[in-house]
Amino acid sequence: MERLKTFATNHPQIASWVVLAIGMVIILIWAARDVGFTAGQWLAMVITTILLAGASVWILGWGDEDEAEATDEAE
């Protein structure tokens, strides 16, 4: 457990990506369970969802970089 905390502290965006991707894939599977996708379609949907989670974390990280720059300039 301590290793997970250390990893999340050292790599917050990757940790956020993993957590968000897991949650989004669970929601995807639950929401589309009766659709009748083939195995290839499921794979494509899961990969796309994981990439979307990564893009979301990356975009949200832009605000963190702006705040860090503003803090550095104020000092």
mmCIF file of the N, C-alpha and C atoms, coordinates in Angstrom:
data_MODEL
# 
_entry.id   MODEL 
# 
loop_
_atom_site.group_PDB 
_atom_site.id 
_atom_site.type_symbol 
_atom_site.label_atom_id 
_atom_site.label_alt_id 
_atom_site.label_comp_id 
_atom_site.label_asym_id 
_atom_site.label_entity_id 
_atom_site.label_seq_id 
_atom_site.pdbx_PDB_ins_code 
_atom_site.Cartn_x 
_atom_site.Cartn_y 
_atom_site.Cartn_z 
_atom_site.occupancy 
_atom_site.B_iso_or_equiv 
_atom_site.pdbx_formal_charge 
_atom_site.auth_seq_id 
_atom_site.auth_comp_id 
_atom_site.auth_asym_id 
_atom_site.auth_atom_id 
_atom_site.pdbx_PDB_model_num 
ATOM 1   N N  . MET A 1 1  ? 0.820   -1.191 0.000   1.00 0.00 ? 1  MET A N  1 
ATOM 2   C CA . MET A 1 1  ? 0.000   0.000  0.000   1.00 0.00 ? 1  MET A CA 1 
ATOM 3   C C  . MET A 1 1  ? 0.870   1.264  0.000   1.00 0.00 ? 1  MET A C  1 
ATOM 4   N N  . GLU A 1 2  ? 1.976   1.187  0.728   1.00 0.00 ? 2  GLU A N  1 
ATOM 5   C CA . GLU A 1 2  ? 2.883   2.330  0.784   1.00 0.00 ? 2  GLU A CA 1 
ATOM 6   C C  . GLU A 1 2  ? 3.480   2.622  -0.594  1.00 0.00 ? 2  GLU A C  1 
ATOM 7   N N  . ARG A 1 3  ? 3.744   1.555  -1.366  1.00 0.00 ? 3  ARG A N  1 
ATOM 8   C CA . ARG A 1 3  ? 4.287   1.751  -2.714  1.00 0.00 ? 3  ARG A CA 1 
ATOM 9   C C  . ARG A 1 3  ? 3.286   2.485  -3.603  1.00 0.00 ? 3  ARG A C  1 
ATOM 10  N N  . LEU A 1 4  ? 1.992   2.180  -3.445  1.00 0.00 ? 4  LEU A N  1 
ATOM 11  C CA . LEU A 1 4  ? 0.966   2.871  -4.232  1.00 0.00 ? 4  LEU A CA 1 
ATOM 12  C C  . LEU A 1 4  ? 0.905   4.347  -3.872  1.00 0.00 ? 4  LEU A C  1 
ATOM 13  N N  . LYS A 1 5  ? 0.986   4.654  -2.591  1.00 0.00 ? 5  LYS A N  1 
ATOM 14  C CA . LYS A 1 5  ? 0.973   6.050  -2.155  1.00 0.00 ? 5  LYS A CA 1 
ATOM 15  C C  . LYS A 1 5  ? 2.181   6.803  -2.703  1.00 0.00 ? 5  LYS A C  1 
ATOM 16  N N  . THR A 1 6  ? 3.342   6.155  -2.642  1.00 0.00 ? 6  THR A N  1 
ATOM 17  C CA . THR A 1 6  ? 4.552   6.778  -3.158  1.00 0.00 ? 6  THR A CA 1 
ATOM 18  C C  . THR A 1 6  ? 4.449   7.011  -4.657  1.00 0.00 ? 6  THR A C  1 
ATOM 19  N N  . PHE A 1 7  ? 3.948   6.010  -5.381  1.00 0.00 ? 7  PHE A N  1 
ATOM 20  C CA . PHE A 1 7  ? 3.788   6.155  -6.825  1.00 0.00 ? 7  PHE A CA 1 
ATOM 21  C C  . PHE A 1 7  ? 2.820   7.281  -7.152  1.00 0.00 ? 7  PHE A C  1 
ATOM 22  N N  . ALA A 1 8  ? 1.685   7.337  -6.440  1.00 0.00 ? 8  ALA A N  1 
ATOM 23  C CA . ALA A 1 8  ? 0.689   8.384  -6.692  1.00 0.00 ? 8  ALA A CA 1 
ATOM 24  C C  . ALA A 1 8  ? 1.242   9.767  -6.376  1.00 0.00 ? 8  ALA A C  1 
ATOM 25  N N  . THR A 1 9  ? 2.087   9.856  -5.368  1.00 0.00 ? 9  THR A N  1 
ATOM 26  C CA . THR A 1 9  ? 2.691   11.133 -5.016  1.00 0.00 ? 9  THR A CA 1 
ATOM 27  C C  . THR A 1 9  ? 3.713   11.568 -6.061  1.00 0.00 ? 9  THR A C  1 
ATOM 28  N N  . ASN A 1 10 ? 4.505   10.606 -6.543  1.00 0.00 ? 10 ASN A N  1 
ATOM 29  C CA . ASN A 1 10 ? 5.548   10.924 -7.521  1.00 0.00 ? 10 ASN A CA 1 
ATOM 30  C C  . ASN A 1 10 ? 5.011   11.101 -8.936  1.00 0.00 ? 10 ASN A C  1 
ATOM 31  N N  . HIS A 1 11 ? 3.919   10.435 -9.262  1.00 0.00 ? 11 HIS A N  1 
ATOM 32  C CA . HIS A 1 11 ? 3.346   10.471 -10.618 1.00 0.00 ? 11 HIS A CA 1 
ATOM 33  C C  . HIS A 1 11 ? 1.828   10.681 -10.543 1.00 0.00 ? 11 HIS A C  1 
ATOM 34  N N  . PRO A 1 12 ? 1.390   11.877 -10.147 1.00 0.00 ? 12 PRO A N  1 
ATOM 35  C CA . PRO A 1 12 ? -0.048  12.081 -9.931  1.00 0.00 ? 12 PRO A CA 1 
ATOM 36  C C  . PRO A 1 12 ? -0.890  11.963 -11.200 1.00 0.00 ? 12 PRO A C  1 
ATOM 37  N N  . GLN A 1 13 ? -0.354  12.374 -12.346 1.00 0.00 ? 13 GLN A N  1 
ATOM 38  C CA . GLN A 1 13 ? -1.156  12.291 -13.562 1.00 0.00 ? 13 GLN A CA 1 
ATOM 39  C C  . GLN A 1 13 ? -1.332  10.853 -14.025 1.00 0.00 ? 13 GLN A C  1 
ATOM 40  N N  . ILE A 1 14 ? -0.303  10.039 -13.915 1.00 0.00 ? 14 ILE A N  1 
ATOM 41  C CA . ILE A 1 14 ? -0.437  8.635  -14.312 1.00 0.00 ? 14 ILE A CA 1 
ATOM 42  C C  . ILE A 1 14 ? -1.392  7.922  -13.369 1.00 0.00 ? 14 ILE A C  1 
ATOM 43  N N  . ALA A 1 15 ? -1.282  8.200  -12.072 1.00 0.00 ? 15 ALA A N  1 
ATOM 44  C CA . ALA A 1 15 ? -2.188  7.585  -11.104 1.00 0.00 ? 15 ALA A CA 1 
ATOM 45  C C  . ALA A 1 15 ? -3.633  8.007  -11.381 1.00 0.00 ? 15 ALA A C  1 
ATOM 46  N N  . SER A 1 16 ? -3.832  9.272  -11.698 1.00 0.00 ? 16 SER A N  1 
ATOM 47  C CA . SER A 1 16 ? -5.182  9.756  -12.023 1.00 0.00 ? 16 SER A CA 1 
ATOM 48  C C  . SER A 1 16 ? -5.701  9.081  -13.284 1.00 0.00 ? 16 SER A C  1 
ATOM 49  N N  . TRP A 1 17 ? -4.825  8.907  -14.266 1.00 0.00 ? 17 TRP A N  1 
ATOM 50  C CA . TRP A 1 17 ? -5.209  8.249  -15.514 1.00 0.00 ? 17 TRP A CA 1 
ATOM 51  C C  . TRP A 1 17 ? -5.673  6.820  -15.236 1.00 0.00 ? 17 TRP A C  1 
ATOM 52  N N  . VAL A 1 18 ? -4.922  6.089  -14.444 1.00 0.00 ? 18 VAL A N  1 
ATOM 53  C CA . VAL A 1 18 ? -5.276  4.698  -14.151 1.00 0.00 ? 18 VAL A CA 1 
ATOM 54  C C  . VAL A 1 18 ? -6.624  4.627  -13.434 1.00 0.00 ? 18 VAL A C  1 
ATOM 55  N N  . VAL A 1 19 ? -6.799  5.453  -12.418 1.00 0.00 ? 19 VAL A N  1 
ATOM 56  C CA . VAL A 1 19 ? -8.045  5.424  -11.648 1.00 0.00 ? 19 VAL A CA 1 
ATOM 57  C C  . VAL A 1 19 ? -9.233  5.826  -12.521 1.00 0.00 ? 19 VAL A C  1 
ATOM 58  N N  . LEU A 1 20 ? -9.078  6.894  -13.292 1.00 0.00 ? 20 LEU A N  1 
ATOM 59  C CA . LEU A 1 20 ? -10.159 7.344  -14.165 1.00 0.00 ? 20 LEU A CA 1 
ATOM 60  C C  . LEU A 1 20 ? -10.472 6.310  -15.240 1.00 0.00 ? 20 LEU A C  1 
ATOM 61  N N  . ALA A 1 21 ? -9.443  5.710  -15.822 1.00 0.00 ? 21 ALA A N  1 
ATOM 62  C CA . ALA A 1 21 ? -9.658  4.702  -16.866 1.00 0.00 ? 21 ALA A CA 1 
ATOM 63  C C  . ALA A 1 21 ? -10.393 3.490  -16.315 1.00 0.00 ? 21 ALA A C  1 
ATOM 64  N N  . ILE A 1 22 ? -10.020 3.028  -15.133 1.00 0.00 ? 22 ILE A N  1 
ATOM 65  C CA . ILE A 1 22 ? -10.713 1.882  -14.535 1.00 0.00 ? 22 ILE A CA 1 
ATOM 66  C C  . ILE A 1 22 ? -12.183 2.209  -14.318 1.00 0.00 ? 22 ILE A C  1 
ATOM 67  N N  . GLY A 1 23 ? -12.457 3.373  -13.763 1.00 0.00 ? 23 GLY A N  1 
ATOM 68  C CA . GLY A 1 23 ? -13.844 3.776  -13.541 1.00 0.00 ? 23 GLY A CA 1 
ATOM 69  C C  . GLY A 1 23 ? -14.632 3.901  -14.836 1.00 0.00 ? 23 GLY A C  1 
ATOM 70  N N  . MET A 1 24 ? -14.020 4.500  -15.850 1.00 0.00 ? 24 MET A N  1 
ATOM 71  C CA . MET A 1 24 ? -14.719 4.678  -17.122 1.00 0.00 ? 24 MET A CA 1 
ATOM 72  C C  . MET A 1 24 ? -14.970 3.345  -17.825 1.00 0.00 ? 24 MET A C  1 
ATOM 73  N N  . VAL A 1 25 ? -14.024 2.416  -17.741 1.00 0.00 ? 25 VAL A N  1 
ATOM 74  C CA . VAL A 1 25 ? -14.212 1.102  -18.365 1.00 0.00 ? 25 VAL A CA 1 
ATOM 75  C C  . VAL A 1 25 ? -15.317 0.335  -17.650 1.00 0.00 ? 25 VAL A C  1 
ATOM 76  N N  . ILE A 1 26 ? -15.368 0.431  -16.327 1.00 0.00 ? 26 ILE A N  1 
ATOM 77  C CA . ILE A 1 26 ? -16.451 -0.223 -15.582 1.00 0.00 ? 26 ILE A CA 1 
ATOM 78  C C  . ILE A 1 26 ? -17.807 0.330  -16.005 1.00 0.00 ? 26 ILE A C  1 
ATOM 79  N N  . ILE A 1 27 ? -17.900 1.649  -16.108 1.00 0.00 ? 27 ILE A N  1 
ATOM 80  C CA . ILE A 1 27 ? -19.159 2.273  -16.542 1.00 0.00 ? 27 ILE A CA 1 
ATOM 81  C C  . ILE A 1 27 ? -19.503 1.856  -17.968 1.00 0.00 ? 27 ILE A C  1 
ATOM 82  N N  . LEU A 1 28 ? -18.504 1.807  -18.849 1.00 0.00 ? 28 LEU A N  1 
ATOM 83  C CA . LEU A 1 28 ? -18.724 1.375  -20.230 1.00 0.00 ? 28 LEU A CA 1 
ATOM 84  C C  . LEU A 1 28 ? -19.290 -0.036 -20.279 1.00 0.00 ? 28 LEU A C  1 
ATOM 85  N N  . ILE A 1 29 ? -18.653 -0.935 -19.548 1.00 0.00 ? 29 ILE A N  1 
ATOM 86  C CA . ILE A 1 29 ? -19.100 -2.330 -19.558 1.00 0.00 ? 29 ILE A CA 1 
ATOM 87  C C  . ILE A 1 29 ? -20.517 -2.441 -19.003 1.00 0.00 ? 29 ILE A C  1 
ATOM 88  N N  . TRP A 1 30 ? -20.794 -1.720 -17.933 1.00 0.00 ? 30 TRP A N  1 
ATOM 89  C CA . TRP A 1 30 ? -22.131 -1.778 -17.340 1.00 0.00 ? 30 TRP A CA 1 
ATOM 90  C C  . TRP A 1 30 ? -23.182 -1.190 -18.287 1.00 0.00 ? 30 TRP A C  1 
ATOM 91  N N  . ALA A 1 31 ? -22.868 -0.059 -18.917 1.00 0.00 ? 31 ALA A N  1 
ATOM 92  C CA . ALA A 1 31 ? -23.838 0.622  -19.765 1.00 0.00 ? 31 ALA A CA 1 
ATOM 93  C C  . ALA A 1 31 ? -24.085 -0.113 -21.084 1.00 0.00 ? 31 ALA A C  1 
ATOM 94  N N  . ALA A 1 32 ? -23.065 -0.804 -21.605 1.00 0.00 ? 32 ALA A N  1 
ATOM 95  C CA . ALA A 1 32 ? -23.191 -1.435 -22.927 1.00 0.00 ? 32 ALA A CA 1 
ATOM 96  C C  . ALA A 1 32 ? -23.277 -2.955 -22.843 1.00 0.00 ? 32 ALA A C  1 
ATOM 97  N N  . ARG A 1 33 ? -23.603 -3.481 -21.676 1.00 0.00 ? 33 ARG A N  1 
ATOM 98  C CA . ARG A 1 33 ? -23.592 -4.936 -21.509 1.00 0.00 ? 33 ARG A CA 1 
ATOM 99  C C  . ARG A 1 33 ? -24.624 -5.641 -22.383 1.00 0.00 ? 33 ARG A C  1 
ATOM 100 N N  . ASP A 1 34 ? -25.710 -4.993 -22.748 1.00 0.00 ? 34 ASP A N  1 
ATOM 101 C CA . ASP A 1 34 ? -26.767 -5.629 -23.532 1.00 0.00 ? 34 ASP A CA 1 
ATOM 102 C C  . ASP A 1 34 ? -26.754 -5.223 -25.000 1.00 0.00 ? 34 ASP A C  1 
ATOM 103 N N  . VAL A 1 35 ? -25.724 -4.532 -25.425 1.00 0.00 ? 35 VAL A N  1 
ATOM 104 C CA . VAL A 1 35 ? -25.673 -4.018 -26.798 1.00 0.00 ? 35 VAL A CA 1 
ATOM 105 C C  . VAL A 1 35 ? -25.369 -5.124 -27.798 1.00 0.00 ? 35 VAL A C  1 
ATOM 106 N N  . GLY A 1 36 ? -24.526 -6.063 -27.422 1.00 0.00 ? 36 GLY A N  1 
ATOM 107 C CA . GLY A 1 36 ? -24.189 -7.157 -28.324 1.00 0.00 ? 36 GLY A CA 1 
ATOM 108 C C  . GLY A 1 36 ? -22.948 -6.904 -29.158 1.00 0.00 ? 36 GLY A C  1 
ATOM 109 N N  . PHE A 1 37 ? -21.979 -6.203 -28.592 1.00 0.00 ? 37 PHE A N  1 
ATOM 110 C CA . PHE A 1 37 ? -20.728 -5.970 -29.298 1.00 0.00 ? 37 PHE A CA 1 
ATOM 111 C C  . PHE A 1 37 ? -19.981 -7.282 -29.508 1.00 0.00 ? 37 PHE A C  1 
ATOM 112 N N  . THR A 1 38 ? -19.214 -7.344 -30.585 1.00 0.00 ? 38 THR A N  1 
ATOM 113 C CA . THR A 1 38 ? -18.313 -8.475 -30.786 1.00 0.00 ? 38 THR A CA 1 
ATOM 114 C C  . THR A 1 38 ? -17.057 -8.232 -29.945 1.00 0.00 ? 38 THR A C  1 
ATOM 115 N N  . ALA A 1 39 ? -16.191 -9.234 -29.858 1.00 0.00 ? 39 ALA A N  1 
ATOM 116 C CA . ALA A 1 39 ? -14.968 -9.098 -29.063 1.00 0.00 ? 39 ALA A CA 1 
ATOM 117 C C  . ALA A 1 39 ? -14.090 -7.956 -29.586 1.00 0.00 ? 39 ALA A C  1 
ATOM 118 N N  . GLY A 1 40 ? -13.992 -7.826 -30.891 1.00 0.00 ? 40 GLY A N  1 
ATOM 119 C CA . GLY A 1 40 ? -13.197 -6.746 -31.476 1.00 0.00 ? 40 GLY A CA 1 
ATOM 120 C C  . GLY A 1 40 ? -13.776 -5.375 -31.179 1.00 0.00 ? 40 GLY A C  1 
ATOM 121 N N  . GLN A 1 41 ? -15.088 -5.271 -31.182 1.00 0.00 ? 41 GLN A N  1 
ATOM 122 C CA . GLN A 1 41 ? -15.730 -3.994 -30.861 1.00 0.00 ? 41 GLN A CA 1 
ATOM 123 C C  . GLN A 1 41 ? -15.522 -3.637 -29.393 1.00 0.00 ? 41 GLN A C  1 
ATOM 124 N N  . TRP A 1 42 ? -15.620 -4.648 -28.521 1.00 0.00 ? 42 TRP A N  1 
ATOM 125 C CA . TRP A 1 42 ? -15.362 -4.402 -27.103 1.00 0.00 ? 42 TRP A CA 1 
ATOM 126 C C  . TRP A 1 42 ? -13.934 -3.915 -26.895 1.00 0.00 ? 42 TRP A C  1 
ATOM 127 N N  . LEU A 1 43 ? -12.995 -4.568 -27.555 1.00 0.00 ? 43 LEU A N  1 
ATOM 128 C CA . LEU A 1 43 ? -11.591 -4.181 -27.434 1.00 0.00 ? 43 LEU A CA 1 
ATOM 129 C C  . LEU A 1 43 ? -11.390 -2.742 -27.898 1.00 0.00 ? 43 LEU A C  1 
ATOM 130 N N  . ALA A 1 44 ? -11.970 -2.394 -29.029 1.00 0.00 ? 44 ALA A N  1 
ATOM 131 C CA . ALA A 1 44 ? -11.853 -1.031 -29.545 1.00 0.00 ? 44 ALA A CA 1 
ATOM 132 C C  . ALA A 1 44 ? -12.478 -0.019 -28.586 1.00 0.00 ? 44 ALA A C  1 
ATOM 133 N N  . MET A 1 45 ? -13.622 -0.359 -28.021 1.00 0.00 ? 45 MET A N  1 
ATOM 134 C CA . MET A 1 45 ? -14.291 0.552  -27.080 1.00 0.00 ? 45 MET A CA 1 
ATOM 135 C C  . MET A 1 45 ? -13.464 0.736  -25.809 1.00 0.00 ? 45 MET A C  1 
ATOM 136 N N  . VAL A 1 46 ? -12.894 -0.341 -25.291 1.00 0.00 ? 46 VAL A N  1 
ATOM 137 C CA . VAL A 1 46 ? -12.103 -0.253 -24.065 1.00 0.00 ? 46 VAL A CA 1 
ATOM 138 C C  . VAL A 1 46 ? -10.827 0.553  -24.314 1.00 0.00 ? 46 VAL A C  1 
ATOM 139 N N  . ILE A 1 47 ? -10.146 0.301  -25.414 1.00 0.00 ? 47 ILE A N  1 
ATOM 140 C CA . ILE A 1 47 ? -8.923  1.046  -25.732 1.00 0.00 ? 47 ILE A CA 1 
ATOM 141 C C  . ILE A 1 47 ? -9.236  2.530  -25.919 1.00 0.00 ? 47 ILE A C  1 
ATOM 142 N N  . THR A 1 48 ? -10.302 2.829  -26.636 1.00 0.00 ? 48 THR A N  1 
ATOM 143 C CA . THR A 1 48 ? -10.695 4.221  -26.847 1.00 0.00 ? 48 THR A CA 1 
ATOM 144 C C  . THR A 1 48 ? -11.044 4.901  -25.528 1.00 0.00 ? 48 THR A C  1 
ATOM 145 N N  . THR A 1 49 ? -11.713 4.184  -24.648 1.00 0.00 ? 49 THR A N  1 
ATOM 146 C CA . THR A 1 49 ? -12.071 4.738  -23.342 1.00 0.00 ? 49 THR A CA 1 
ATOM 147 C C  . THR A 1 49 ? -10.827 5.030  -22.514 1.00 0.00 ? 49 THR A C  1 
ATOM 148 N N  . ILE A 1 50 ? -9.853  4.140  -22.537 1.00 0.00 ? 50 ILE A N  1 
ATOM 149 C CA . ILE A 1 50 ? -8.605  4.352  -21.797 1.00 0.00 ? 50 ILE A CA 1 
ATOM 150 C C  . ILE A 1 50 ? -7.862  5.567  -22.355 1.00 0.00 ? 50 ILE A C  1 
ATOM 151 N N  . LEU A 1 51 ? -7.819  5.700  -23.679 1.00 0.00 ? 51 LEU A N  1 
ATOM 152 C CA . LEU A 1 51 ? -7.166  6.862  -24.288 1.00 0.00 ? 51 LEU A CA 1 
ATOM 153 C C  . LEU A 1 51 ? -7.908  8.152  -23.960 1.00 0.00 ? 51 LEU A C  1 
ATOM 154 N N  . LEU A 1 52 ? -9.233  8.097  -23.925 1.00 0.00 ? 52 LEU A N  1 
ATOM 155 C CA . LEU A 1 52 ? -10.027 9.268  -23.559 1.00 0.00 ? 52 LEU A CA 1 
ATOM 156 C C  . LEU A 1 52 ? -9.744  9.683  -22.120 1.00 0.00 ? 52 LEU A C  1 
ATOM 157 N N  . ALA A 1 53 ? -9.620  8.717  -21.232 1.00 0.00 ? 53 ALA A N  1 
ATOM 158 C CA . ALA A 1 53 ? -9.283  9.035  -19.836 1.00 0.00 ? 53 ALA A CA 1 
ATOM 159 C C  . ALA A 1 53 ? -7.918  9.716  -19.769 1.00 0.00 ? 53 ALA A C  1 
ATOM 160 N N  . GLY A 1 54 ? -6.953  9.216  -20.529 1.00 0.00 ? 54 GLY A N  1 
ATOM 161 C CA . GLY A 1 54 ? -5.632  9.831  -20.557 1.00 0.00 ? 54 GLY A CA 1 
ATOM 162 C C  . GLY A 1 54 ? -5.673  11.247 -21.085 1.00 0.00 ? 54 GLY A C  1 
ATOM 163 N N  . ALA A 1 55 ? -6.427  11.459 -22.142 1.00 0.00 ? 55 ALA A N  1 
ATOM 164 C CA . ALA A 1 55 ? -6.551  12.807 -22.705 1.00 0.00 ? 55 ALA A CA 1 
ATOM 165 C C  . ALA A 1 55 ? -7.221  13.750 -21.706 1.00 0.00 ? 55 ALA A C  1 
ATOM 166 N N  . SER A 1 56 ? -8.205  13.262 -20.988 1.00 0.00 ? 56 SER A N  1 
ATOM 167 C CA . SER A 1 56 ? -8.894  14.087 -19.995 1.00 0.00 ? 56 SER A CA 1 
ATOM 168 C C  . SER A 1 56 ? -7.950  14.517 -18.882 1.00 0.00 ? 56 SER A C  1 
ATOM 169 N N  . VAL A 1 57 ? -7.170  13.582 -18.374 1.00 0.00 ? 57 VAL A N  1 
ATOM 170 C CA . VAL A 1 57 ? -6.209  13.911 -17.312 1.00 0.00 ? 57 VAL A CA 1 
ATOM 171 C C  . VAL A 1 57 ? -5.153  14.874 -17.833 1.00 0.00 ? 57 VAL A C  1 
ATOM 172 N N  . TRP A 1 58 ? -4.709  14.662 -19.049 1.00 0.00 ? 58 TRP A N  1 
ATOM 173 C CA . TRP A 1 58 ? -3.708  15.541 -19.646 1.00 0.00 ? 58 TRP A CA 1 
ATOM 174 C C  . TRP A 1 58 ? -4.237  16.966 -19.765 1.00 0.00 ? 58 TRP A C  1 
ATOM 175 N N  . ILE A 1 59 ? -5.466  17.112 -20.263 1.00 0.00 ? 59 ILE A N  1 
ATOM 176 C CA . ILE A 1 59 ? -6.061  18.442 -20.429 1.00 0.00 ? 59 ILE A CA 1 
ATOM 177 C C  . ILE A 1 59 ? -6.281  19.099 -19.072 1.00 0.00 ? 59 ILE A C  1 
ATOM 178 N N  . LEU A 1 60 ? -6.765  18.351 -18.095 1.00 0.00 ? 60 LEU A N  1 
ATOM 179 C CA . LEU A 1 60 ? -6.947  18.919 -16.761 1.00 0.00 ? 60 LEU A CA 1 
ATOM 180 C C  . LEU A 1 60 ? -5.613  19.325 -16.143 1.00 0.00 ? 60 LEU A C  1 
ATOM 181 N N  . GLY A 1 61 ? -4.547  18.649 -16.516 1.00 0.00 ? 61 GLY A N  1 
ATOM 182 C CA . GLY A 1 61 ? -3.217  18.990 -16.020 1.00 0.00 ? 61 GLY A CA 1 
ATOM 183 C C  . GLY A 1 61 ? -2.707  20.317 -16.526 1.00 0.00 ? 61 GLY A C  1 
ATOM 184 N N  . TRP A 1 62 ? -3.261  20.817 -17.622 1.00 0.00 ? 62 TRP A N  1 
ATOM 185 C CA . TRP A 1 62 ? -2.846  22.121 -18.134 1.00 0.00 ? 62 TRP A CA 1 
ATOM 186 C C  . TRP A 1 62 ? -3.062  23.203 -17.091 1.00 0.00 ? 62 TRP A C  1 
ATOM 187 N N  . GLY A 1 63 ? -4.176  23.120 -16.368 1.00 0.00 ? 63 GLY A N  1 
ATOM 188 C CA . GLY A 1 63 ? -4.469  24.110 -15.333 1.00 0.00 ? 63 GLY A CA 1 
ATOM 189 C C  . GLY A 1 63 ? -3.459  24.060 -14.206 1.00 0.00 ? 63 GLY A C  1 
ATOM 190 N N  . ASP A 1 64 ? -2.991  22.862 -13.860 1.00 0.00 ? 64 ASP A N  1 
ATOM 191 C CA . ASP A 1 64 ? -1.987  22.719 -12.813 1.00 0.00 ? 64 ASP A CA 1 
ATOM 192 C C  . ASP A 1 64 ? -0.682  23.392 -13.210 1.00 0.00 ? 64 ASP A C  1 
ATOM 193 N N  . GLU A 1 65 ? -0.293  23.267 -14.471 1.00 0.00 ? 65 GLU A N  1 
ATOM 194 C CA . GLU A 1 65 ? 0.940   23.886 -14.946 1.00 0.00 ? 65 GLU A CA 1 
ATOM 195 C C  . GLU A 1 65 ? 0.834   25.407 -14.898 1.00 0.00 ? 65 GLU A C  1 
ATOM 196 N N  . ASP A 1 66 ? -0.339  25.945 -15.260 1.00 0.00 ? 66 ASP A N  1 
ATOM 197 C CA . ASP A 1 66 ? -0.531  27.395 -15.221 1.00 0.00 ? 66 ASP A CA 1 
ATOM 198 C C  . ASP A 1 66 ? -0.434  27.915 -13.792 1.00 0.00 ? 66 ASP A C  1 
ATOM 199 N N  . GLU A 1 67 ? -1.022  27.175 -12.838 1.00 0.00 ? 67 GLU A N  1 
ATOM 200 C CA . GLU A 1 67 ? -0.971  27.594 -11.438 1.00 0.00 ? 67 GLU A CA 1 
ATOM 201 C C  . GLU A 1 67 ? 0.455   27.541 -10.906 1.00 0.00 ? 67 GLU A C  1 
ATOM 202 N N  . ALA A 1 68 ? 1.215   26.522 -11.312 1.00 0.00 ? 68 ALA A N  1 
ATOM 203 C CA . ALA A 1 68 ? 2.598   26.399 -10.854 1.00 0.00 ? 68 ALA A CA 1 
ATOM 204 C C  . ALA A 1 68 ? 3.441   27.550 -11.403 1.00 0.00 ? 68 ALA A C  1 
ATOM 205 N N  . GLU A 1 69 ? 3.224   27.938 -12.651 1.00 0.00 ? 69 GLU A N  1 
ATOM 206 C CA . GLU A 1 69 ? 3.961   29.056 -13.232 1.00 0.00 ? 69 GLU A CA 1 
ATOM 207 C C  . GLU A 1 69 ? 3.617   30.365 -12.527 1.00 0.00 ? 69 GLU A C  1 
ATOM 208 N N  . ALA A 1 70 ? 2.343   30.554 -12.215 1.00 0.00 ? 70 ALA A N  1 
ATOM 209 C CA . ALA A 1 70 ? 1.931   31.772 -11.526 1.00 0.00 ? 70 ALA A CA 1 
ATOM 210 C C  . ALA A 1 70 ? 2.535   31.842 -10.132 1.00 0.00 ? 70 ALA A C  1 
ATOM 211 N N  . THR A 1 71 ? 2.638   30.711 -9.460  1.00 0.00 ? 71 THR A N  1 
ATOM 212 C CA . THR A 1 71 ? 3.241   30.659 -8.134  1.00 0.00 ? 71 THR A CA 1 
ATOM 213 C C  . THR A 1 71 ? 4.731   30.964 -8.214  1.00 0.00 ? 71 THR A C  1 
ATOM 214 N N  . ASP A 1 72 ? 5.403   30.416 -9.233  1.00 0.00 ? 72 ASP A N  1 
ATOM 215 C CA . ASP A 1 72 ? 6.838   30.667 -9.398  1.00 0.00 ? 72 ASP A CA 1 
ATOM 216 C C  . ASP A 1 72 ? 7.120   32.139 -9.695  1.00 0.00 ? 72 ASP A C  1 
ATOM 217 N N  . GLU A 1 73 ? 6.263   32.755 -10.498 1.00 0.00 ? 73 GLU A N  1 
ATOM 218 C CA . GLU A 1 73 ? 6.459   34.171 -10.836 1.00 0.00 ? 73 GLU A CA 1 
ATOM 219 C C  . GLU A 1 73 ? 6.212   35.063 -9.632  1.00 0.00 ? 73 GLU A C  1 
ATOM 220 N N  . ALA A 1 74 ? 5.303   34.678 -8.745  1.00 0.00 ? 74 ALA A N  1 
ATOM 221 C CA . ALA A 1 74 ? 4.982   35.488 -7.581  1.00 0.00 ? 74 ALA A CA 1 
ATOM 222 C C  . ALA A 1 74 ? 6.121   35.499 -6.575  1.00 0.00 ? 74 ALA A C  1 
ATOM 223 N N  . GLU A 1 75 ? 6.924   34.457 -6.566  1.00 0.00 ? 75 GLU A N  1 
ATOM 224 C CA . GLU A 1 75 ? 8.030   34.373 -5.620  1.00 0.00 ? 75 GLU A CA 1 
ATOM 225 C C  . GLU A 1 75 ? 9.182   35.141 -6.136  1.00 0.00 ? 75 GLU A C  1 
# 
